[in-house]
Amino acid sequence: MGSMNTWRTFEHCLDYFRYFAPSSGGPIGDGVYMADIVRSSGHSASDFFIYSASGTDDFAYSGFKNGVMAMGETDVFTFADSEQEGKLSFREREGYAHDGNAANEYMDNALRFFWNRDAE
């Protein structure tokens, strides 16, 4: 449920948040829909960064990965290894499932990524 809340926060609260770290669930709609959220909000790609992650054994992995990859095919979301290079990152962990161990690692890596502290 946390990932879907993150996507909904992205959808409705770009005025209040800059960094987003969904893992496993979503995104909402397709890549074009996600890009339209940014366009219609009055914000640009320079106003946010999304660090997404999932494990290959997570029950939601394929849908999550396909959705994030579709976002990367739009002109709004550029895959990158830093905020300066783009606006979207996708990380996957071999064998990780939908559990607390995975969630803790993803969040730790996301926070390090956002603040450039030896991520991953």
N, C-alpha and C positions, 0 to 999 in steps of 0.2 A: 504494500500500500504506500510506502514511502516514495517510491519512484513515481507513481502516478500523481501523488501530491506535488512532487517536484515539477513534473511537466505542467500541471495545472497552475502552479505558481508562476512558471515561465509564461504561460498563456495569459495570465491575468495581472501579474505584478512586476512587469519589467521596470516600472517606476521605482521599485523598492529594493530590488535585488540585482546583483551583477553576476554572481557565480552560482552555477547549478551543477549538482552531482547526482544525476539519476543512475540507478543501477537496476537492471532486470526488466522492469515494466515500462511499457509505452514504446515510443512516443505517441502523442495524440495524432490521429490522422496519418497523412503521408508527409513527405518532405516538403511539398509545395504548401500544404496547410501550415506547417511549422514556420516556413519562411514568410508566409502571409501574416502570421502573428506578429512578427517583427516589423514588417512593412506597415501594417495597420496601426501599430502602437505609437508610431512616430519616432521610434528608436532605430538605430542602425546596428550593424554587426559590431561596431566598436564599443557598444554599451553592455556586452555580456560575454561570458565564456561558459561553455558546457563541457564538463569532464564526465564522460559516460563509461560505465564498466559493467561487464557481466562474465559469468563463468560458463564454460562450454557444457557443463552438466546441469546448468540451471534450466528448469522447465520452460522458462520464458525466453531463453537465449536466442533462438532463431528469429522470433518476431521482433525482439528488442534490437538485435543486430541489423536486421533488414530495415527497420524504421530509421535507425541512426544513419545507416549507409545512404538511405534515400534522402535524408536531410543534407548529407554531404554532396549530393548531386545538384543542389540549388546554388544560386548565386549569393545567398546570404550566409550559408554555413560552409566554411573552409576547414578541412581537417588540418590539424597542426600539432606540433609537440610543444608549443608555447603560445601564450596569449598574443605575443607580438607577431606570430606567423599566421594565425587564424583564429577561429572561434569555436571549434569543435574538436574534441578528442574522443577516441574510442579505444578502450583497453579491454582485453579479454584474457582470462586466466584458464589455462587448460585444467580440466577436472574440477573446477570450483562449481559449487551448487548454490541453491537459494537458501543461504543460511547466515547465521551471525558472524561466523569466521570470515566469510567472503565480504559481507557488508562492512565489517570493521576494517578490513584491508583496503577496500575500495575507498572508504571515506578518509582513511589516513593518507592514502596516496593522492586523493583529490585535494585535500587541504595543503599538502606539501606542494602539489602542482600549482595551485592558485597563488601560493606565496613563495614559489621557487626555492624550496628547501629540499634538495636532493631527492626528488620524486622517484619512486619505484626503485 
